[in-house]
Structure formats: structure tokens, C-alpha cells
Amino acid sequence: MTFTTGIVALIFLASSLASDSTIKVGSMDLKVVAHKIKDARSVGDGERGPALAVLSDNTVLLGGGSRGGSVYSWRESDKKLKLLGNLMSVQERKRDARFAITDIAVLSQNATTAELLVSYPRLVNNNCVEVVVHRATFNRKANTVKKQERWFRSTPCVPVSAVHHAAGRMEVIDSASAYLTVGDLGYSAIDNKSKRGDLGSIFKITRSKVTKISSGHRNPQGIVLFDRKTLLASEHGPRGGDEINIIRAGNDYGWPFVTYGQPYSSGDYVKPKRTGVHDGYPKPITTWTPSIAPTELVQLPAKGYDRFNKGLVMGSLRQEALIFMRYSNQKISERVEVPIGARIRDLDLLRDGRLIATTDDGRLLIIR
């Protein structure tokens, strides 16, 4: 495999929130327009870009805000945030940017309503954390969003100090089901299979049924059903060892027993049993050492992205970049890192094929 890291010239000033920038990637010019959406960030002990979903008319839904559970709409035509409602109670969170909506998925939509799934880490009795998913209804006429029945609740409920690695990314299968990623929540007993329960797993969820698909994941922050056939997930390793896996039912992907990465320190919440290897477990199709902190995975359209057409693009927190990848026959043959100048929190496609991304510093990027 040939992997190429794109060291691409880019002038993109953080203060230029509505200006154009152009990034050259081989024969492809990426044009980036940034819009200010700081009110949609989750803040408190840090800042976190909002979750993102796109409706068929290019209405953008954003989840986060100062209360963590606020849902906003945004349209390119007027570039204004509209508050639709709040889905998290005061008792469900601490003032911590990580206690916020982690993903929004669109189950179905028409001219008057959109049925959504919303995931977030939930504080319980002020002393432990679990991952939950609720259905929510967006009334497009009244511009309101209302939380409905719960579809998922993770066990065990783990100490608040372990709120990181919640994951909570979703990929819709059809109007009645979706895939869901659940991270290890930084749980110190994650290496005990009898205690870790739902943590570090990927599920298929419906209104009435939860089915575990795979286990052994650390923090799967991206998921995509490629060509509506092959399930792929991007995952944070420890110090190094970020990876993309093909997800197959029944597989254990090895965390925390094997990793291509290394422990952070002797005080880390869990020490990998074997490092620098993946023996005995399914091997990822690509890895990053050192880490890049991958986020959402998106399949690119069939045109408009040069040699990456029908390939993959992924966000990165640590590298503040987009990673474009050529993918076919369940292999990644090329990847190019394109610096964007901001931590990419979430990523999606507008209906005309343009990329749209949220950043931790409060920008909404539209990339064509």
C-alpha cells in the first residue's frame, strides 16, 4: 500500500470566519468556506464542536450548546442558528463539554417532520455515566424538537471520571434501525469481560431490540455503511494505534488486550496487555502511529473528488485535518492528509456532494 501525507499549503485565519480558502490536493482544488456557529458548541472544562446531521433540503441540524443537549437548525441561505429545543435536563450533565449530544441521525423525514435519533453520555445520580439514545421528533412547521422514547441505555454505569470515550456515533440502516458505537468510557475494568457489559461495542438498535454486533473497541468515533454493504468504523487507539476496521458480526477487535499503540503513562486507566501487535484478533485495514484522533467517516460521492471519488474521508482532531482515502476491495490503497486548521468534530455531506464539518472552535465548514 502507498500512503501519502498531504503537506498542503493553506492560509486559513481563525478570525476569517466567513472567508474563502482554497487547498490544492493533487489536481483537485478544495474550496473551504467557514461560518461562525459558536453558540452551538458545548463548553465547560474545554470546548467541543456540535454534532451534525443534514436533511434532504440541506437544512443542517446541530447538537450541543451551552446546555449540552440543545438542538439547532442552520441554513446556508440565511446563515442563522435557530434554537429548536433542549433534550438534556440539568440533572443529566455536569458543566463539562463532554456531557453533550454526540450524534444526530435522521431515520425518516418529510415536509413537516423528521424522526431523529440522538445520542449522549448521561449523568446518573450525580455519580456515574451511561450512554443513551433517544428518538426525537423535529416539527419542521413549529421549529421545535421533542425527545421521545429511549432506544438504548448502556451498562454498567461507570464513575464520572470516566466520561471520556463515550463514542455514540450512529449510522442509519433504515427508518426503523441504526448502528451505534459505544466507547469504553475510560472504564478501569474494561479488561474484565464479565464487568464491561455494553462498553467498547458496536450495536444494531431498534425501538424494541438491541443486538451486539462486535466488541473490543476503545473509542469508535466514526462509522459508515460503505455502499450500504460493508460496515467500517474509525477508532482511537491509546498513544498511537488509531485504526479503521471492517466490522463483522461476532468479532472481538482486541481492546484492551492488543493495540498497535502504547500506554500513555503508568497512571492510565488501563494498560494494554500487548502493544505494537494485533495477534489473535482481526487486523485493521489501516492504522496511524502516532495518533491523529480520528472522528467521523463519510463515503464520498461518485464524482467531484478526483481520484477519491467513491472513497472515504475522515475527520481528525489532533491533526486538525481531513483524511482522504482511496478504498476498494476492502482495502485502503492511498490516504492523503489535508490540513484544515481546526479540530474536526463531525462530518457529513450536503445533498449536492459538498462536505460539511463542525469544529471545536465553533465553525461550520462547507467544502467543495
GISULZI-V281061 format. One record per residue. N is the residue number from 1. OMEGA is omega in degrees with one decimal (NA if undefined). Layout:
N:OMEGA, N:OMEGA
//
This chain:
1:177.4, 2:178.5, 3:-179.4, 4:174.3, 5:-178.4, 6:171.5, 7:-167.1, 8:178.5, 9:-176.4, 10:171.9, 11:-174.8, 12:-175.8, 13:-179.1, 14:-178.6, 15:-177.4, 16:-167.9, 17:179.0, 18:-177.2, 19:178.0, 20:170.1, 21:-180.0, 22:-179.8, 23:179.6, 24:177.0, 25:-174.5, 26:178.7, 27:-176.5, 28:172.7, 29:173.3, 30:178.5, 31:-173.4, 32:173.5, 33:-177.4, 34:178.1, 35:-177.2, 36:177.7, 37:-171.9, 38:-179.8, 39:-179.0, 40:176.7, 41:167.3, 42:-176.0, 43:-178.6, 44:-173.0, 45:-177.8, 46:178.5, 47:-174.1, 48:178.3, 49:-175.7, 50:168.8, 51:-168.0, 52:169.9, 53:-177.2, 54:176.1, 55:-172.3, 56:177.0, 57:-179.8, 58:166.9, 59:-178.7, 60:174.0, 61:-177.9, 62:-178.6, 63:179.9, 64:179.4, 65:-176.6, 66:178.4, 67:176.4, 68:-174.5, 69:-180.0, 70:175.7, 71:-179.2, 72:167.4, 73:-179.7, 74:177.0, 75:-179.3, 76:-176.3, 77:-180.0, 78:174.1, 79:-179.5, 80:172.8, 81:175.2, 82:179.0, 83:-178.8, 84:-179.4, 85:-179.6, 86:-174.1, 87:179.2, 88:176.9, 89:177.7, 90:-177.4, 91:-175.8, 92:-176.7, 93:165.1, 94:176.0, 95:-176.2, 96:-174.8, 97:-178.9, 98:174.4, 99:-175.2, 100:174.9, 101:-179.7, 102:176.1, 103:172.5, 104:178.2, 105:-177.5, 106:178.7, 107:-179.0, 108:-178.7, 109:170.1, 110:-174.4, 111:-174.2, 112:-177.4, 113:170.2, 114:176.2, 115:-172.3, 116:162.5, 117:-178.8, 118:179.8, 119:175.3, 120:171.3, 121:-172.3, 122:175.3, 123:-178.2, 124:177.3, 125:175.7, 126:-177.6, 127:176.2, 128:-171.7, 129:173.4, 130:176.9, 131:179.6, 132:173.2, 133:175.3, 134:164.9, 135:176.3, 136:179.8, 137:175.0, 138:175.3, 139:-172.6, 140:177.5, 141:-178.3, 142:-176.1, 143:177.7, 144:174.6, 145:-176.0, 146:178.0, 147:179.6, 148:-173.4, 149:178.7, 150:177.7, 151:-173.7, 152:173.7, 153:-175.1, 154:170.6, 155:-0.6, 156:170.2, 157:-168.8, 158:-175.7, 159:-177.5, 160:179.9, 161:-177.7, 162:-176.3, 163:-179.4, 164:-179.2, 165:178.5, 166:-174.4, 167:-179.8, 168:176.4, 169:-177.2, 170:172.9, 171:-177.3, 172:174.4, 173:176.5, 174:-173.4, 175:-177.3, 176:-176.5, 177:179.9, 178:168.1, 179:-178.6, 180:173.3, 181:175.2, 182:-180.0, 183:-178.5, 184:177.9, 185:-178.5, 186:-174.4, 187:-174.1, 188:179.0, 189:-177.0, 190:179.1, 191:176.8, 192:-173.7, 193:179.3, 194:-178.0, 195:-170.2, 196:172.8, 197:-176.7, 198:-170.9, 199:179.7, 200:-173.5, 201:172.8, 202:-173.8, 203:160.5, 204:-177.3, 205:170.0, 206:180.0, 207:-172.9, 208:-173.6, 209:174.7, 210:-179.4, 211:177.4, 212:-180.0, 213:-176.4, 214:-178.9, 215:178.0, 216:179.3, 217:-179.9, 218:-178.1, 219:-176.8, 220:-172.4, 221:177.6, 222:178.7, 223:179.1, 224:174.9, 225:-171.8, 226:-176.4, 227:-178.7, 228:-177.6, 229:-170.3, 230:-178.7, 231:179.1, 232:177.1, 233:173.3, 234:-169.3, 235:173.2, 236:166.6, 237:172.6, 238:179.7, 239:-168.6, 240:175.6, 241:170.6, 242:-171.9, 243:168.0, 244:-179.3, 245:164.4, 246:-174.2, 247:177.9, 248:-175.8, 249:176.1, 250:-177.4, 251:168.4, 252:-173.4, 253:161.8, 254:-177.8, 255:1.3, 256:-174.6, 257:174.5, 258:174.8, 259:173.2, 260:179.6, 261:-178.4, 262:175.2, 263:175.3, 264:-177.9, 265:178.4, 266:-179.2, 267:-179.5, 268:-173.6, 269:175.8, 270:178.0, 271:175.2, 272:-178.2, 273:177.5, 274:-176.5, 275:179.3, 276:-179.1, 277:175.0, 278:-174.7, 279:176.0, 280:-178.7, 281:178.3, 282:-178.7, 283:176.6, 284:179.0, 285:171.8, 286:-178.6, 287:175.6, 288:171.6, 289:7.9, 290:-175.4, 291:171.9, 292:-177.9, 293:-176.5, 294:175.0, 295:-168.7, 296:174.7, 297:178.9, 298:172.0, 299:-178.5, 300:177.7, 301:-177.8, 302:177.6, 303:175.9, 304:-176.8, 305:171.3, 306:-175.3, 307:177.7, 308:176.4, 309:-178.5, 310:174.9, 311:-177.3, 312:167.6, 313:-175.7, 314:175.1, 315:177.1, 316:175.9, 317:-173.7, 318:-178.0, 319:-177.0, 320:-170.0, 321:164.7, 322:178.3, 323:176.9, 324:-175.3, 325:170.1, 326:-174.4, 327:174.0, 328:179.8, 329:177.6, 330:176.7, 331:173.0, 332:-175.2, 333:-179.8, 334:172.4, 335:-177.9, 336:179.7, 337:-177.2, 338:179.9, 339:179.1, 340:178.3, 341:177.8, 342:177.4, 343:-177.8, 344:-177.6, 345:-179.2, 346:-169.4, 347:179.1, 348:177.5, 349:166.4, 350:-172.8, 351:176.3, 352:175.2, 353:176.7, 354:174.7, 355:173.4, 356:-174.1, 357:170.8, 358:-177.7, 359:-177.7, 360:179.1, 361:171.2, 362:175.3, 363:170.9, 364:-175.8, 365:173.5, 366:-168.9, 367:178.9, 368:NA
//
